[in-house]
């Protein structure tokens, strides 16, 4: 990580790159900001990077998702977060499709539910929530906008001005370029004031519809039911519990997660196995015991599917610990 500005530590803008080499690194990379669980839903490499600029309690970073990923969790430490799209397909946030007119946002105390498609690239802006509310009030923003930033709001996605969002995305990309070549000439106080002002300026006053789409509700309830079960959950049981047909459930999962219910829950279990393998000591437990404890009775098929998903065998995962690589500019 490189300090890109001169001056005292309190007045410096910091910049750098965090490299992510596997799905578990996604959570580790932002653990100072989020209590987050990431589940890889598509086979293949998850190597990617986070380019960031930070000043005080204000952070901005560019992230990308090489594979489809499901993320759940919440922001920490009284923060407010906002996602600014850059390129690639749009994410599904709380079951709704995001774009330049609808932005994903979250605050401490709210549960996030995100399906990020492979190829997505976006900025994440993290601000102090109390300061954001104070600035919104001082600026005299419309009541609808201020209500959308407060706890107890009816919906997490925010209505935005599409041209302003596109313009901010371009300016953030230019700032990262300047930081990378050591030419970002602004102090921390200016950067913070600018980013708060920009975040508020892109918001619109239109009322956003309330409530999650029916498909998102079915997916969320299915996950809750599966988490209460020991071992694999049967799709027929989900349909019975939710009082829907297999076709309705499959349509809901494909529209929200991009895969069938069977594929979704299998990949969630493979991710769970990976987390256990990373936590365990190879000298105390073996792959067979761990796989059986998680309901994988056909060990050969488990090993094949695991390698297809993560690019390494279960035994290779068991022998190493998750690592996060920081790259200096």
C-alpha positions in Angstrom: 0.0 0.0 0.0 1.4 3.4 -1.0 0.9 6.8 0.5 0.1 9.0 -2.5 0.3 12.4 -0.8 2.8 14.3 1.2 2.1 15.8 4.7 1.1 14.6 8.1 -0.5 11.1 8.5 -3.9 12.8 9.4 -3.8 14.8 6.1 -2.8 12.1 3.8 -4.7 10.4 1.0 -3.7 6.7 0.9 -4.0 4.4 -2.2 -3.1 0.9 -3.1 -4.1 -2.5 -4.4 -5.5 -5.6 -2.6 -5.3 -8.8 -4.6 -7.8 -11.5 -4.0 -6.8 -15.0 -5.0 -9.9 -17.1 -3.9 -13.5 -16.7 -2.8 -12.6 -16.5 0.9 -10.3 -13.5 0.2 -13.4 -11.5 -0.8 -14.6 -11.4 2.8 -11.1 -11.0 4.3 -10.3 -8.0 2.0 -13.0 -5.9 3.4 -13.3 -7.3 6.9 -12.5 -3.9 8.4 -15.7 -2.6 6.8 -18.1 -5.5 6.4 -19.2 -8.7 8.3 -19.5 -10.5 5.0 -20.0 -14.1 3.7 -19.1 -14.7 0.1 -20.3 -17.9 -1.8 -18.9 -18.7 -5.2 -21.7 -19.9 -7.5 -19.7 -20.4 -10.7 -16.7 -22.7 -11.3 -13.4 -21.1 -12.1 -10.7 -18.8 -10.8 -11.6 -15.9 -8.4 -8.4 -14.0 -8.8 -9.1 -10.2 -8.9 -8.0 -7.0 -7.3 -9.3 -4.0 -5.3 -7.9 -0.6 -6.1 -8.6 1.9 -3.3 -8.3 5.4 -2.1 -8.8 6.2 1.5 -8.7 9.3 3.8 -9.8 9.4 7.4 -13.0 7.4 7.8 -13.8 7.7 4.1 -13.0 4.9 1.6 -13.6 4.4 -2.1 -12.5 1.2 -4.0 -13.0 -0.4 -7.3 -13.8 -4.1 -7.2 -14.6 -6.8 -9.8 -16.1 -10.2 -9.8 -14.7 -12.8 -12.2 -17.3 -15.3 -11.2 -20.9 -15.1 -10.1 -21.0 -14.7 -6.3 -23.6 -14.5 -3.6 -22.8 -12.1 -0.7 -24.6 -11.6 2.6 -23.7 -9.6 5.6 -23.8 -6.0 6.9 -21.7 -2.9 7.2 -19.8 -2.2 10.4 -19.1 0.8 12.6 -21.9 3.2 11.7 -21.1 3.4 8.0 -23.2 4.1 4.9 -22.2 2.3 1.6 -23.1 3.1 -2.0 -22.3 1.0 -5.1 -21.5 2.9 -8.3 -21.6 0.7 -11.5 -18.7 0.8 -14.0 -18.9 -2.0 -16.5 -20.3 -5.5 -17.0 -23.7 -6.9 -16.1 -25.7 -5.4 -13.2 -26.0 -6.9 -9.8 -29.1 -8.2 -8.1 -29.5 -6.3 -4.7 -32.2 -7.4 -2.3 -33.7 -9.2 -5.3 -33.9 -6.1 -7.5 -31.9 -5.4 -10.7 -29.5 -2.4 -10.2 -28.5 0.0 -12.9 -27.5 3.7 -13.2 -31.0 4.7 -12.1 -31.2 2.3 -9.1 -28.1 2.1 -6.9 -27.4 -0.5 -4.2 -26.9 1.1 -0.8 -26.6 -0.2 2.8 -26.0 1.1 6.3 -24.9 -0.5 9.5 -27.8 -2.5 10.9 -29.2 -3.6 7.5 -28.7 -7.0 6.1 -27.3 -7.1 2.6 -28.2 -9.8 0.1 -26.3 -9.4 -3.2 -25.9 -11.6 -6.3 -22.9 -10.3 -8.2 -22.7 -11.6 -11.8 -19.3 -12.6 -13.3 -17.8 -9.6 -15.1 -19.3 -7.0 -12.8 -17.0 -4.1 -12.0 -18.2 -1.4 -9.6 -17.0 1.3 -7.2 -18.0 1.0 -3.5 -18.1 4.2 -1.5 -18.0 4.0 2.3 -18.9 7.0 4.4 -19.5 7.9 8.0 -23.3 7.7 8.3 -23.7 10.4 10.9 -21.7 12.9 8.8 -23.6 12.0 5.7 -26.9 12.7 7.4 -25.6 16.0 8.8 -24.4 17.1 5.3 -27.7 16.1 3.7 -29.5 18.2 6.3 -27.2 21.2 5.9 -27.6 21.0 2.1 -31.3 21.2 2.4 -31.9 18.1 0.4 -35.5 17.0 -0.2 -37.3 15.1 2.5 -37.6 12.0 0.2 -33.8 11.9 -0.2 -33.1 12.4 3.5 -35.6 9.7 4.4 -33.9 7.3 2.0 -30.6 7.7 4.0 -32.0 7.1 7.5 -32.5 4.0 9.5 -36.0 2.4 9.2 -36.2 3.4 5.5 -38.6 1.3 3.4 -36.1 0.2 0.7 -32.3 -0.2 0.4 -31.9 0.6 -3.3 -31.7 4.3 -4.0 -33.1 6.2 -6.9 -30.4 8.1 -8.7 -29.7 10.5 -11.6 -28.3 8.3 -14.3 -26.1 11.0 -16.0 -24.7 12.0 -12.7 -23.9 8.4 -11.8 -22.1 7.9 -15.1 -20.1 11.1 -14.6 -19.1 10.2 -11.1 -18.0 6.7 -12.2 -15.7 8.3 -14.8 -14.2 10.8 -12.3 -13.5 8.0 -9.8 -11.8 6.0 -12.5 -9.7 9.1 -13.4 -8.8 9.5 -9.7 -7.6 5.9 -9.4 -5.4 6.5 -12.5 -3.9 9.6 -11.0 -3.3 7.7 -7.7 -1.6 4.9 -9.6 0.9 7.2 -11.2 1.4 9.3 -8.1 -0.3 12.4 -9.4 -3.4 12.6 -7.2 -3.0 16.2 -5.8 -5.6 16.6 -3.1 -5.4 16.4 0.7 -7.5 14.2 2.8 -10.0 16.9 3.9 -10.7 18.0 0.4 -11.1 14.3 -0.8 -13.6 13.6 2.0 -15.7 16.7 1.4 -15.7 16.1 -2.3 -16.8 12.4 -2.0 -19.6 13.2 0.4 -20.8 16.0 -1.8 -20.7 13.8 -4.9 -22.5 10.9 -3.2 -25.4 13.3 -2.2 -25.6 15.0 -5.6 -26.4 11.8 -7.6 -29.5 11.0 -5.6 -32.9 11.7 -7.0 -36.2 12.5 -5.2 -38.5 10.0 -6.9 -40.1 7.5 -4.5 -38.7 4.0 -4.8 -41.1 1.0 -4.7 -41.2 -0.9 -1.4 -40.8 -4.6 -0.8 -38.8 -7.4 -2.3 -39.9 -9.0 -5.6 -41.7 -12.3 -5.1 -38.8 -14.3 -6.7 -36.4 -12.8 -4.2 -38.6 -13.7 -1.3 -38.8 -17.4 -2.5 -35.0 -17.5 -2.7 -34.5 -15.9 0.7 -37.0 -18.2 2.3 -35.4 -21.3 0.6 -32.0 -20.3 2.0 -33.5 -19.9 5.5 -35.1 -23.3 5.3 -31.9 -25.0 4.1 -29.9 -23.4 6.9 -32.3 -25.0 9.4 -31.6 -28.5 7.9 -28.8 -30.9 8.7 -27.2 -32.0 5.4 -28.6 -31.4 1.9 -32.0 -29.9 1.5 -34.5 -31.7 -0.8 -36.1 -29.5 -3.5 -39.4 -31.2 -3.0 -39.3 -30.3 0.7 -38.7 -26.6 -0.2 -41.6 -26.7 -2.6 -43.9 -28.2 0.0 -42.8 -25.7 2.7 -43.1 -22.7 0.4 -46.3 -24.0 -1.3 -45.0 -23.5 -4.8 -44.5 -25.8 -7.8 -40.9 -27.0 -8.7 -41.3 -24.9 -11.9 -42.1 -21.8 -9.9 -39.2 -22.3 -7.6 -36.8 -23.0 -10.4 -37.9 -19.8 -12.2 -37.3 -17.8 -9.1 -33.8 -19.1 -8.6 -32.8 -18.7 -12.2 -34.1 -15.1 -12.2 -32.3 -14.1 -9.0 -29.2 -16.4 -8.7 -28.7 -17.4 -12.3 -28.7 -21.1 -11.5 -31.3 -23.8 -10.6 -32.1 -24.5 -6.9 -30.2 -27.8 -7.0 -27.0 -26.1 -8.4 -27.3 -23.2 -6.0 -27.5 -25.3 -2.9 -24.8 -27.7 -4.1 -22.4 -24.8 -4.6 -23.3 -23.3 -1.3 -22.4 -26.6 0.4 -19.1 -26.8 -1.6 -18.3 -23.3 -0.3 -19.2 -24.4 3.2 -16.8 -27.3 2.8 -14.1 -25.0 1.7 -14.5 -22.8 4.8 -14.3 -25.8 7.1 -11.2 -27.1 5.2 -9.5 -23.8 5.6 -10.2 -23.7 9.4 -9.2 -27.2 10.2 -5.7 -28.6 11.0 -4.6 -31.2 8.4 -2.9 -33.2 11.2 -6.1 -33.5 13.2 -8.8 -34.0 10.6 -8.9 -35.5 7.1 -10.9 -34.6 4.0 -13.1 -37.7 4.3 -14.2 -36.9 7.8 -15.0 -33.3 6.9 -16.9 -34.3 3.7 -19.0 -36.9 5.5 -19.8 -34.5 8.3 -21.3 -32.1 5.7 -23.4 -34.7 4.0 -21.2 -35.5 1.0 -21.5 -39.3 1.0 -20.0 -39.9 -2.5 -16.4 -38.8 -1.8 -15.1 -39.3 -5.3 -17.8 -37.1 -6.8 -17.3 -34.5 -4.0 -13.6 -34.2 -4.9 -14.3 -33.8 -8.6 -16.9 -31.2 -8.1 -14.8 -29.3 -5.5 -11.8 -29.2 -7.9 -14.1 -28.0 -10.8 -15.4 -25.2 -8.6 -12.2 -23.9 -6.9 -9.4 -25.1 -9.1 -7.7 -27.2 -6.4 -8.4 -30.5 -4.5 -9.9 -30.5 -1.0 -6.6 -31.9 0.4 -4.7 -28.9 -1.1 -7.2 -26.5 0.6 -6.8 -28.3 3.9 -3.0 -27.9 3.8 -3.1 -24.1 3.5 -4.6 -21.0 5.1 -6.4 -18.2 3.3 -4.1 -15.4 2.3 -4.6 -11.8 1.3 -2.0 -10.1 -0.9 -1.3 -6.4 -0.6 0.5 -4.9 -3.6 2.5 -1.7 -3.3 2.3 0.9 -6.1 
